[in-house]
Amino acid sequence: MTLRHLRIFLAVCREGSATAAAEKLYIAQPTVSVAIRELESHYKVTLFDRIGRRLFLTDAGRQMRSYAQHIVSLLDEMEVRSQDWEETGTLRLGSSITIGTVQLPGIAARLQERYPKLRIEVMICNSDTVETAILENEIDLGLIEGECHYGNLKDILLGGDELVFLCHPKHAFAGRTVSAGQLNGEPFLFRERGSAGRDLVESTLKASGVETRPLWQSISTQTLISGVAEGLGMAVLPLSLIQPALSTARVSQFRVEGIQFTRRFRLLYHRNKYLTRPMETMIQLCQESWR
């Protein structure tokens, strides 16, 4: 028994004869008759009384019609609504903190304008967590700072940013250029482990012979800025996030000879992921934002 059987059966119910039903459905009359016989044989009932040239529903036929109408109606509704499923469903995004703070809100707003009925869910966390969430299908697309660590993730290079050294305005390093060796023994305020920014800073400093002393660890960039502003230590943070603090002289920037931190942003998704129209639009908007 197939949905085609049910559609033919309902057409016969409406038209009162196999011939008229065949004309409405643009199929041969014997095809209609075979479908009705197959239904009757499958359910072991008689659906129509054949009186003269007309077909009249039996009691079993009326019950069958009730179910068939409901089933076919649900299918038709599903087919109509499925055309909008991609645009009325949910898009799950993950982003590391810098992108989630600076670029993502504007991109998400433009995406929402394109798809007003789309629910856009966003998770802001460190890059390691974003990658893991994509692998476990907890999010659809991810935006990270730094390298992608998994071969089964597709990554699209976007723009980048710079990380800069910060200290208290009254620190001896403020506004100066110092050697890498002068950093040894200085207390540092770091992002949490798993942050792409922290990985870049620690590996670069270690390669320059600097042994860092993490005094604070935090997922919050603003917490680290406040710590630097209070003279608790120095930090290396994204320039795009610390501009307000620099402009109000809460913190000061300094440079280190031979050390410059630049990193690339990446958009990630699983290689086996089916890309819906909103996902493809999101990718396009991200690429446009970093041109």
Buried (B, 14 or more C-beta within 10 A) or exposed (E): EEEEBBBBBBBBBEBBBBBBBBBEBEBEBEBBBBBBEBBBEEEEBEBBEEEEEEBEBBEBBEEBBEEBBEBBEEEEEEEEEEEEEBBBBEBBBBBBBBBBBBBBEEBBEBBBEBBEEBEBEBBBBBBBBBBBBBBEEBBBBBBBBBBBEEEEBBBBEBEEBEBBBBBBBEBEBBEBEBEBEBBEEBBBBBBBEBBBBBBBBBEBBEEBEBEBEBBBBBBEBBBBBBBBBEEBBBBBBBBBBBEEBBEEEBBBBBBBEEBEBEBBBBBBBBEEBEBBEBBEBBBEBBBEBBE
